[in-house]
Amino acid sequence: MPHEIASQYMLLLLCEMKEGRMLKLPFRADQVQPDEIQSLLKTEPFVIPQVTSSEN
């Protein structure tokens, strides 16, 4: 029961944050990257898997 209450509370908080546009990133990740992120990406390779759909 406490887990259900916590889940509902988190859902309500997320809904309020979405309405207030608080879930948007402060920058466009494909255009501007903070120095911290650039330094992390240079030291640790980042691989984005390609998603393919298999249609028969």
mmCIF file of the N, C-alpha and C atoms, coordinates in Angstrom:
data_MODEL
# 
_entry.id   MODEL 
# 
loop_
_atom_site.group_PDB 
_atom_site.id 
_atom_site.type_symbol 
_atom_site.label_atom_id 
_atom_site.label_alt_id 
_atom_site.label_comp_id 
_atom_site.label_asym_id 
_atom_site.label_entity_id 
_atom_site.label_seq_id 
_atom_site.pdbx_PDB_ins_code 
_atom_site.Cartn_x 
_atom_site.Cartn_y 
_atom_site.Cartn_z 
_atom_site.occupancy 
_atom_site.B_iso_or_equiv 
_atom_site.pdbx_formal_charge 
_atom_site.auth_seq_id 
_atom_site.auth_comp_id 
_atom_site.auth_asym_id 
_atom_site.auth_atom_id 
_atom_site.pdbx_PDB_model_num 
ATOM 1   N N  . MET A 1 1  ? 0.807  -1.206 0.000   1.00 0.00 ? 1  MET A N  1 
ATOM 2   C CA . MET A 1 1  ? 0.000  0.000  0.000   1.00 0.00 ? 1  MET A CA 1 
ATOM 3   C C  . MET A 1 1  ? 0.854  1.276  0.000   1.00 0.00 ? 1  MET A C  1 
ATOM 4   N N  . PRO A 1 2  ? 1.921  1.366  0.810   1.00 0.00 ? 2  PRO A N  1 
ATOM 5   C CA . PRO A 1 2  ? 2.738  2.587  0.776   1.00 0.00 ? 2  PRO A CA 1 
ATOM 6   C C  . PRO A 1 2  ? 3.378  2.818  -0.588  1.00 0.00 ? 2  PRO A C  1 
ATOM 7   N N  . HIS A 1 3  ? 3.723  1.720  -1.295  1.00 0.00 ? 3  HIS A N  1 
ATOM 8   C CA . HIS A 1 3  ? 4.327  1.868  -2.618  1.00 0.00 ? 3  HIS A CA 1 
ATOM 9   C C  . HIS A 1 3  ? 3.325  2.456  -3.612  1.00 0.00 ? 3  HIS A C  1 
ATOM 10  N N  . GLU A 1 4  ? 2.083  2.063  -3.494  1.00 0.00 ? 4  GLU A N  1 
ATOM 11  C CA . GLU A 1 4  ? 1.048  2.597  -4.383  1.00 0.00 ? 4  GLU A CA 1 
ATOM 12  C C  . GLU A 1 4  ? 0.853  4.092  -4.143  1.00 0.00 ? 4  GLU A C  1 
ATOM 13  N N  . ILE A 1 5  ? 0.857  4.491  -2.898  1.00 0.00 ? 5  ILE A N  1 
ATOM 14  C CA . ILE A 1 5  ? 0.689  5.912  -2.563  1.00 0.00 ? 5  ILE A CA 1 
ATOM 15  C C  . ILE A 1 5  ? 1.880  6.709  -3.105  1.00 0.00 ? 5  ILE A C  1 
ATOM 16  N N  . ALA A 1 6  ? 3.085  6.171  -2.933  1.00 0.00 ? 6  ALA A N  1 
ATOM 17  C CA . ALA A 1 6  ? 4.280  6.854  -3.437  1.00 0.00 ? 6  ALA A CA 1 
ATOM 18  C C  . ALA A 1 6  ? 4.249  6.957  -4.950  1.00 0.00 ? 6  ALA A C  1 
ATOM 19  N N  . SER A 1 7  ? 3.791  5.912  -5.618  1.00 0.00 ? 7  SER A N  1 
ATOM 20  C CA . SER A 1 7  ? 3.701  5.929  -7.081  1.00 0.00 ? 7  SER A CA 1 
ATOM 21  C C  . SER A 1 7  ? 2.709  6.982  -7.551  1.00 0.00 ? 7  SER A C  1 
ATOM 22  N N  . GLN A 1 8  ? 1.575  7.056  -6.897  1.00 0.00 ? 8  GLN A N  1 
ATOM 23  C CA . GLN A 1 8  ? 0.566  8.051  -7.276  1.00 0.00 ? 8  GLN A CA 1 
ATOM 24  C C  . GLN A 1 8  ? 1.084  9.470  -7.026  1.00 0.00 ? 8  GLN A C  1 
ATOM 25  N N  . TYR A 1 9  ? 1.800  9.661  -5.940  1.00 0.00 ? 9  TYR A N  1 
ATOM 26  C CA . TYR A 1 9  ? 2.361  10.972 -5.619  1.00 0.00 ? 9  TYR A CA 1 
ATOM 27  C C  . TYR A 1 9  ? 3.380  11.391 -6.679  1.00 0.00 ? 9  TYR A C  1 
ATOM 28  N N  . MET A 1 10 ? 4.250  10.458 -7.075  1.00 0.00 ? 10 MET A N  1 
ATOM 29  C CA . MET A 1 10 ? 5.251  10.756 -8.100  1.00 0.00 ? 10 MET A CA 1 
ATOM 30  C C  . MET A 1 10 ? 4.580  11.078 -9.436  1.00 0.00 ? 10 MET A C  1 
ATOM 31  N N  . LEU A 1 11 ? 3.531  10.369 -9.765  1.00 0.00 ? 11 LEU A N  1 
ATOM 32  C CA . LEU A 1 11 ? 2.809  10.639 -11.002 1.00 0.00 ? 11 LEU A CA 1 
ATOM 33  C C  . LEU A 1 11 ? 2.197  12.039 -10.979 1.00 0.00 ? 11 LEU A C  1 
ATOM 34  N N  . LEU A 1 12 ? 1.608  12.420 -9.850  1.00 0.00 ? 12 LEU A N  1 
ATOM 35  C CA . LEU A 1 12 ? 1.044  13.764 -9.723  1.00 0.00 ? 12 LEU A CA 1 
ATOM 36  C C  . LEU A 1 12 ? 2.121  14.839 -9.839  1.00 0.00 ? 12 LEU A C  1 
ATOM 37  N N  . LEU A 1 13 ? 3.288  14.600 -9.222  1.00 0.00 ? 13 LEU A N  1 
ATOM 38  C CA . LEU A 1 13 ? 4.387  15.559 -9.322  1.00 0.00 ? 13 LEU A CA 1 
ATOM 39  C C  . LEU A 1 13 ? 4.857  15.705 -10.761 1.00 0.00 ? 13 LEU A C  1 
ATOM 40  N N  . LEU A 1 14 ? 5.000  14.582 -11.469 1.00 0.00 ? 14 LEU A N  1 
ATOM 41  C CA . LEU A 1 14 ? 5.427  14.637 -12.865 1.00 0.00 ? 14 LEU A CA 1 
ATOM 42  C C  . LEU A 1 14 ? 4.409  15.370 -13.736 1.00 0.00 ? 14 LEU A C  1 
ATOM 43  N N  . CYS A 1 15 ? 3.130  15.170 -13.461 1.00 0.00 ? 15 CYS A N  1 
ATOM 44  C CA . CYS A 1 15 ? 2.089  15.872 -14.227 1.00 0.00 ? 15 CYS A CA 1 
ATOM 45  C C  . CYS A 1 15 ? 2.182  17.385 -13.990 1.00 0.00 ? 15 CYS A C  1 
ATOM 46  N N  . GLU A 1 16 ? 2.396  17.770 -12.748 1.00 0.00 ? 16 GLU A N  1 
ATOM 47  C CA . GLU A 1 16 ? 2.538  19.197 -12.446 1.00 0.00 ? 16 GLU A CA 1 
ATOM 48  C C  . GLU A 1 16 ? 3.782  19.777 -13.100 1.00 0.00 ? 16 GLU A C  1 
ATOM 49  N N  . MET A 1 17 ? 4.862  19.026 -13.083 1.00 0.00 ? 17 MET A N  1 
ATOM 50  C CA . MET A 1 17 ? 6.093  19.504 -13.709 1.00 0.00 ? 17 MET A CA 1 
ATOM 51  C C  . MET A 1 17 ? 5.919  19.632 -15.218 1.00 0.00 ? 17 MET A C  1 
ATOM 52  N N  . LYS A 1 18 ? 5.186  18.703 -15.812 1.00 0.00 ? 18 LYS A N  1 
ATOM 53  C CA . LYS A 1 18 ? 4.960  18.771 -17.255 1.00 0.00 ? 18 LYS A CA 1 
ATOM 54  C C  . LYS A 1 18 ? 4.119  19.994 -17.599 1.00 0.00 ? 18 LYS A C  1 
ATOM 55  N N  . GLU A 1 19 ? 3.098  20.257 -16.809 1.00 0.00 ? 19 GLU A N  1 
ATOM 56  C CA . GLU A 1 19 ? 2.253  21.430 -17.060 1.00 0.00 ? 19 GLU A CA 1 
ATOM 57  C C  . GLU A 1 19 ? 3.056  22.717 -16.935 1.00 0.00 ? 19 GLU A C  1 
ATOM 58  N N  . GLY A 1 20 ? 3.988  22.766 -16.000 1.00 0.00 ? 20 GLY A N  1 
ATOM 59  C CA . GLY A 1 20 ? 4.805  23.955 -15.797 1.00 0.00 ? 20 GLY A CA 1 
ATOM 60  C C  . GLY A 1 20 ? 6.031  23.992 -16.701 1.00 0.00 ? 20 GLY A C  1 
ATOM 61  N N  . ARG A 1 21 ? 6.119  23.049 -17.617 1.00 0.00 ? 21 ARG A N  1 
ATOM 62  C CA . ARG A 1 21 ? 7.247  22.944 -18.561 1.00 0.00 ? 21 ARG A CA 1 
ATOM 63  C C  . ARG A 1 21 ? 8.591  22.846 -17.838 1.00 0.00 ? 21 ARG A C  1 
ATOM 64  N N  . MET A 1 22 ? 8.599  22.169 -16.696 1.00 0.00 ? 22 MET A N  1 
ATOM 65  C CA . MET A 1 22 ? 9.838  22.016 -15.944 1.00 0.00 ? 22 MET A CA 1 
ATOM 66  C C  . MET A 1 22 ? 10.637 20.796 -16.380 1.00 0.00 ? 22 MET A C  1 
ATOM 67  N N  . LEU A 1 23 ? 10.105 20.001 -17.308 1.00 0.00 ? 23 LEU A N  1 
ATOM 68  C CA . LEU A 1 23 ? 10.802 18.797 -17.735 1.00 0.00 ? 23 LEU A CA 1 
ATOM 69  C C  . LEU A 1 23 ? 11.648 19.034 -18.983 1.00 0.00 ? 23 LEU A C  1 
ATOM 70  N N  . LYS A 1 24 ? 11.630 20.255 -19.512 1.00 0.00 ? 24 LYS A N  1 
ATOM 71  C CA . LYS A 1 24 ? 12.409 20.540 -20.716 1.00 0.00 ? 24 LYS A CA 1 
ATOM 72  C C  . LYS A 1 24 ? 13.871 20.760 -20.362 1.00 0.00 ? 24 LYS A C  1 
ATOM 73  N N  . LEU A 1 25 ? 14.754 20.373 -21.273 1.00 0.00 ? 25 LEU A N  1 
ATOM 74  C CA . LEU A 1 25 ? 16.171 20.611 -21.073 1.00 0.00 ? 25 LEU A CA 1 
ATOM 75  C C  . LEU A 1 25 ? 16.472 22.093 -21.235 1.00 0.00 ? 25 LEU A C  1 
ATOM 76  N N  . PRO A 1 26 ? 17.427 22.603 -20.485 1.00 0.00 ? 26 PRO A N  1 
ATOM 77  C CA . PRO A 1 26 ? 17.762 24.020 -20.603 1.00 0.00 ? 26 PRO A CA 1 
ATOM 78  C C  . PRO A 1 26 ? 18.554 24.346 -21.864 1.00 0.00 ? 26 PRO A C  1 
ATOM 79  N N  . PHE A 1 27 ? 18.912 23.343 -22.649 1.00 0.00 ? 27 PHE A N  1 
ATOM 80  C CA . PHE A 1 27 ? 19.661 23.570 -23.877 1.00 0.00 ? 27 PHE A CA 1 
ATOM 81  C C  . PHE A 1 27 ? 19.302 22.481 -24.880 1.00 0.00 ? 27 PHE A C  1 
ATOM 82  N N  . ARG A 1 28 ? 19.597 22.732 -26.131 1.00 0.00 ? 28 ARG A N  1 
ATOM 83  C CA . ARG A 1 28 ? 19.378 21.741 -27.177 1.00 0.00 ? 28 ARG A CA 1 
ATOM 84  C C  . ARG A 1 28 ? 20.602 20.836 -27.227 1.00 0.00 ? 28 ARG A C  1 
ATOM 85  N N  . ALA A 1 29 ? 20.440 19.590 -26.895 1.00 0.00 ? 29 ALA A N  1 
ATOM 86  C CA . ALA A 1 29 ? 21.573 18.677 -26.785 1.00 0.00 ? 29 ALA A CA 1 
ATOM 87  C C  . ALA A 1 29 ? 22.307 18.491 -28.106 1.00 0.00 ? 29 ALA A C  1 
ATOM 88  N N  . ASP A 1 30 ? 21.605 18.630 -29.213 1.00 0.00 ? 30 ASP A N  1 
ATOM 89  C CA . ASP A 1 30 ? 22.289 18.456 -30.491 1.00 0.00 ? 30 ASP A CA 1 
ATOM 90  C C  . ASP A 1 30 ? 22.984 19.734 -30.953 1.00 0.00 ? 30 ASP A C  1 
ATOM 91  N N  . GLN A 1 31 ? 22.737 20.858 -30.289 1.00 0.00 ? 31 GLN A N  1 
ATOM 92  C CA . GLN A 1 31 ? 23.338 22.119 -30.696 1.00 0.00 ? 31 GLN A CA 1 
ATOM 93  C C  . GLN A 1 31 ? 24.337 22.647 -29.671 1.00 0.00 ? 31 GLN A C  1 
ATOM 94  N N  . VAL A 1 32 ? 24.016 22.550 -28.397 1.00 0.00 ? 32 VAL A N  1 
ATOM 95  C CA . VAL A 1 32 ? 24.860 23.106 -27.339 1.00 0.00 ? 32 VAL A CA 1 
ATOM 96  C C  . VAL A 1 32 ? 25.111 22.023 -26.296 1.00 0.00 ? 32 VAL A C  1 
ATOM 97  N N  . GLN A 1 33 ? 26.368 21.847 -25.955 1.00 0.00 ? 33 GLN A N  1 
ATOM 98  C CA . GLN A 1 33 ? 26.712 20.900 -24.906 1.00 0.00 ? 33 GLN A CA 1 
ATOM 99  C C  . GLN A 1 33 ? 27.567 21.617 -23.866 1.00 0.00 ? 33 GLN A C  1 
ATOM 100 N N  . PRO A 1 34 ? 27.204 21.494 -22.600 1.00 0.00 ? 34 PRO A N  1 
ATOM 101 C CA . PRO A 1 34 ? 28.037 22.101 -21.556 1.00 0.00 ? 34 PRO A CA 1 
ATOM 102 C C  . PRO A 1 34 ? 29.440 21.489 -21.565 1.00 0.00 ? 34 PRO A C  1 
ATOM 103 N N  . ASP A 1 35 ? 30.407 22.220 -21.054 1.00 0.00 ? 35 ASP A N  1 
ATOM 104 C CA . ASP A 1 35 ? 31.796 21.749 -21.036 1.00 0.00 ? 35 ASP A CA 1 
ATOM 105 C C  . ASP A 1 35 ? 31.933 20.417 -20.309 1.00 0.00 ? 35 ASP A C  1 
ATOM 106 N N  . GLU A 1 36 ? 31.187 20.240 -19.219 1.00 0.00 ? 36 GLU A N  1 
ATOM 107 C CA . GLU A 1 36 ? 31.250 18.986 -18.462 1.00 0.00 ? 36 GLU A CA 1 
ATOM 108 C C  . GLU A 1 36 ? 30.881 17.805 -19.349 1.00 0.00 ? 36 GLU A C  1 
ATOM 109 N N  . ILE A 1 37 ? 29.823 17.963 -20.126 1.00 0.00 ? 37 ILE A N  1 
ATOM 110 C CA . ILE A 1 37 ? 29.351 16.879 -20.990 1.00 0.00 ? 37 ILE A CA 1 
ATOM 111 C C  . ILE A 1 37 ? 30.352 16.612 -22.106 1.00 0.00 ? 37 ILE A C  1 
ATOM 112 N N  . GLN A 1 38 ? 30.883 17.658 -22.711 1.00 0.00 ? 38 GLN A N  1 
ATOM 113 C CA . GLN A 1 38 ? 31.868 17.477 -23.768 1.00 0.00 ? 38 GLN A CA 1 
ATOM 114 C C  . GLN A 1 38 ? 33.088 16.720 -23.264 1.00 0.00 ? 38 GLN A C  1 
ATOM 115 N N  . SER A 1 39 ? 33.546 17.052 -22.063 1.00 0.00 ? 39 SER A N  1 
ATOM 116 C CA . SER A 1 39 ? 34.723 16.363 -21.526 1.00 0.00 ? 39 SER A CA 1 
ATOM 117 C C  . SER A 1 39 ? 34.402 14.893 -21.232 1.00 0.00 ? 39 SER A C  1 
ATOM 118 N N  . LEU A 1 40 ? 33.183 14.600 -20.775 1.00 0.00 ? 40 LEU A N  1 
ATOM 119 C CA . LEU A 1 40 ? 32.797 13.210 -20.522 1.00 0.00 ? 40 LEU A CA 1 
ATOM 120 C C  . LEU A 1 40 ? 32.710 12.414 -21.814 1.00 0.00 ? 40 LEU A C  1 
ATOM 121 N N  . LEU A 1 41 ? 32.161 13.028 -22.855 1.00 0.00 ? 41 LEU A N  1 
ATOM 122 C CA . LEU A 1 41 ? 32.018 12.322 -24.122 1.00 0.00 ? 41 LEU A CA 1 
ATOM 123 C C  . LEU A 1 41 ? 33.363 12.065 -24.783 1.00 0.00 ? 41 LEU A C  1 
ATOM 124 N N  . LYS A 1 42 ? 34.339 12.931 -24.529 1.00 0.00 ? 42 LYS A N  1 
ATOM 125 C CA . LYS A 1 42 ? 35.666 12.719 -25.112 1.00 0.00 ? 42 LYS A CA 1 
ATOM 126 C C  . LYS A 1 42 ? 36.390 11.572 -24.433 1.00 0.00 ? 42 LYS A C  1 
ATOM 127 N N  . THR A 1 43 ? 36.194 11.413 -23.126 1.00 0.00 ? 43 THR A N  1 
ATOM 128 C CA . THR A 1 43 ? 36.911 10.364 -22.392 1.00 0.00 ? 43 THR A CA 1 
ATOM 129 C C  . THR A 1 43 ? 36.213 9.017  -22.472 1.00 0.00 ? 43 THR A C  1 
ATOM 130 N N  . GLU A 1 44 ? 34.903 9.010  -22.528 1.00 0.00 ? 44 GLU A N  1 
ATOM 131 C CA . GLU A 1 44 ? 34.158 7.756  -22.581 1.00 0.00 ? 44 GLU A CA 1 
ATOM 132 C C  . GLU A 1 44 ? 33.365 7.708  -23.881 1.00 0.00 ? 44 GLU A C  1 
ATOM 133 N N  . PRO A 1 45 ? 33.676 6.748  -24.751 1.00 0.00 ? 45 PRO A N  1 
ATOM 134 C CA . PRO A 1 45 ? 32.938 6.675  -26.010 1.00 0.00 ? 45 PRO A CA 1 
ATOM 135 C C  . PRO A 1 45 ? 31.463 6.394  -25.757 1.00 0.00 ? 45 PRO A C  1 
ATOM 136 N N  . PHE A 1 46 ? 30.645 7.054  -26.516 1.00 0.00 ? 46 PHE A N  1 
ATOM 137 C CA . PHE A 1 46 ? 29.202 6.937  -26.363 1.00 0.00 ? 46 PHE A CA 1 
ATOM 138 C C  . PHE A 1 46 ? 28.635 6.325  -27.634 1.00 0.00 ? 46 PHE A C  1 
ATOM 139 N N  . VAL A 1 47 ? 27.997 5.188  -27.503 1.00 0.00 ? 47 VAL A N  1 
ATOM 140 C CA . VAL A 1 47 ? 27.462 4.495  -28.662 1.00 0.00 ? 47 VAL A CA 1 
ATOM 141 C C  . VAL A 1 47 ? 25.946 4.527  -28.594 1.00 0.00 ? 47 VAL A C  1 
ATOM 142 N N  . ILE A 1 48 ? 25.333 4.983  -29.668 1.00 0.00 ? 48 ILE A N  1 
ATOM 143 C CA . ILE A 1 48 ? 23.878 5.003  -29.758 1.00 0.00 ? 48 ILE A CA 1 
ATOM 144 C C  . ILE A 1 48 ? 23.447 3.851  -30.657 1.00 0.00 ? 48 ILE A C  1 
ATOM 145 N N  . PRO A 1 49 ? 22.736 2.873  -30.115 1.00 0.00 ? 49 PRO A N  1 
ATOM 146 C CA . PRO A 1 49 ? 22.307 1.754  -30.961 1.00 0.00 ? 49 PRO A CA 1 
ATOM 147 C C  . PRO A 1 49 ? 21.264 2.210  -31.975 1.00 0.00 ? 49 PRO A C  1 
ATOM 148 N N  . GLN A 1 50 ? 21.370 1.671  -33.168 1.00 0.00 ? 50 GLN A N  1 
ATOM 149 C CA . GLN A 1 50 ? 20.410 2.005  -34.206 1.00 0.00 ? 50 GLN A CA 1 
ATOM 150 C C  . GLN A 1 50 ? 19.203 1.105  -34.069 1.00 0.00 ? 50 GLN A C  1 
ATOM 151 N N  . VAL A 1 51 ? 18.032 1.694  -34.124 1.00 0.00 ? 51 VAL A N  1 
ATOM 152 C CA . VAL A 1 51 ? 16.800 0.925  -34.010 1.00 0.00 ? 51 VAL A CA 1 
ATOM 153 C C  . VAL A 1 51 ? 16.307 0.626  -35.412 1.00 0.00 ? 51 VAL A C  1 
ATOM 154 N N  . THR A 1 52 ? 16.117 -0.630 -35.686 1.00 0.00 ? 52 THR A N  1 
ATOM 155 C CA . THR A 1 52 ? 15.596 -1.033 -36.989 1.00 0.00 ? 52 THR A CA 1 
ATOM 156 C C  . THR A 1 52 ? 14.309 -1.796 -36.774 1.00 0.00 ? 52 THR A C  1 
ATOM 157 N N  . SER A 1 53 ? 13.397 -1.616 -37.667 1.00 0.00 ? 53 SER A N  1 
ATOM 158 C CA . SER A 1 53 ? 12.129 -2.340 -37.574 1.00 0.00 ? 53 SER A CA 1 
ATOM 159 C C  . SER A 1 53 ? 12.147 -3.468 -38.578 1.00 0.00 ? 53 SER A C  1 
ATOM 160 N N  . SER A 1 54 ? 11.676 -4.611 -38.152 1.00 0.00 ? 54 SER A N  1 
ATOM 161 C CA . SER A 1 54 ? 11.628 -5.768 -39.052 1.00 0.00 ? 54 SER A CA 1 
ATOM 162 C C  . SER A 1 54 ? 10.189 -5.982 -39.487 1.00 0.00 ? 54 SER A C  1 
ATOM 163 N N  . GLU A 1 55 ? 9.934  -5.649 -40.716 1.00 0.00 ? 55 GLU A N  1 
ATOM 164 C CA . GLU A 1 55 ? 8.595  -5.837 -41.270 1.00 0.00 ? 55 GLU A CA 1 
ATOM 165 C C  . GLU A 1 55 ? 8.630  -7.015 -42.227 1.00 0.00 ? 55 GLU A C  1 
ATOM 166 N N  . ASN A 1 56 ? 7.687  -7.921 -42.059 1.00 0.00 ? 56 ASN A N  1 
ATOM 167 C CA . ASN A 1 56 ? 7.622  -9.109 -42.919 1.00 0.00 ? 56 ASN A CA 1 
ATOM 168 C C  . ASN A 1 56 ? 6.562  -8.961 -43.950 1.00 0.00 ? 56 ASN A C  1 
# 
